[in-house]
C-alpha cells in the first residue's frame, strides 16, 4: 500500500493506493476515518497536487491508460490509452501559475522518452532537444516549482540535465551544452554559475552606467563652468553698459549745458552788436557835431585873420 498526504483549503487529505484501487481517508475530529473508494483498477504511477483549491490526481490503471481526475468528481478530465508498442511510466502532475502540467515517460521497445501535456487544454508544449533523447533506462525526473518557474532535473546514469521552464519564456538551459553532455556539473552549480554570470553582467552594466554618469557629470561641470563664464561676461557687459549709459547721460547733460551757454553767448553777442551799433551811431553824430564846430571855428578864425 502507498500513502499520499495533501492539504486542501487547510484540510488534511490522506489517500492510499493498492491493487484494489485508490482510497480517500476522511478526517473526523482530527482522526482519519474509514476510507472510501475513489476509483478502482489502479495499477501504479499515482501523482497529485492542489490546483485551484482542489486536489487533482493522475495514475495509470490496469489497462495501462493514463487518467486524470479531480477529487469529489466522477468526471474523467483526461485519458490517454497505451498501445501494444507504447506504455506509460512515472507520471508527475505539477501546477505552474494558472496552468496544470503533466509529465510522463513513454516506453517503446525498451527505450524511454519524456512527454509533456497540458491535460486540461489538450495541448502538448515542445520539449527541448536534450529532453527528447531516447534513454535506454528509465531516467529520474525531479520537479521543483516557484511562483514563476518550474525547475526540471532529469538524471540518466551519471548525467543530469537541468532546465528552467516558464509559461512565457519556455525552456531555458541552466548549463551550457558542453556541461550538459559531460554531466560534470550539478544542477545547482549550473544555476550558481548563471547567477554569477548575471551578477558579472549586472556589475559590468553598473560600471557602464557609472562611466556614463561620470561622463555626464563632467559634461555638466563643463556646462556649469561655461555658464559661469558667460554669466561673468554678461555681468561685465552689464557693468560696461551701465557705465556707457552714465557717460551718455553725462554727455547729453554737458551738451545741453553747452547749448544753453551757446544760446546765452549768442544773446550776449547780439546785445553787444546792438551796443556797438549804438556807439557807432553816437560816434558818427558826435563827429558830425565836431565837424560843425570845426567849420564854425575855421570861419571865426578866418574872420579874425582878415581883420588883422
DATAPE-V502172 format. One line per field, one symbol per residue. phi: phi as a letter, one per 40 degrees, with the letter a starting at -180 (. if undefined). psi: psi as a letter, one per 40 degrees, with the letter a starting at -180 (. if undefined). A space follows every 50 residues. Layout:
phi: ???
psi: ???
//
This chain:
phi: .bbbbabbfgbcbbbbbaccibbbbcbbfgbccccbccabgcbagcaaac bfgbcbababcccgccbbbbdgbccccaabccbccbbbafcbbacagbbb bbbabbcafgbbbcbbbbccbgcbdcccdcccccccbccbbbbbbbcbbb cbbbbbgcbbbbbbbbccbgcbccbcccccccgcbcdccccccccccccc cccccccccccccccccccccccccccccccccccccccccccccccccc cccccccccccccccccccccccccccccccccccccccccccccccccc cccccccc
psi: hiihiihhfehihhiihadeahihhihhffihahiihdiiehcafhhiih hffihhiiihaeefihihiihehehhdihhhiaddhiiifihhhihbfih ihiiihhhfeihhhihigddeeigihiiddeeihhdihihhhhhiaddih hhhhhhbehhhhihhiddeaihheiiddddddfeiidddddddddddddd dddddddddddddddddddddddddddddddddddddddddddddddddd dddddddddddddddddddddddddddddddddddddddddddddddddd ddddddd.
//
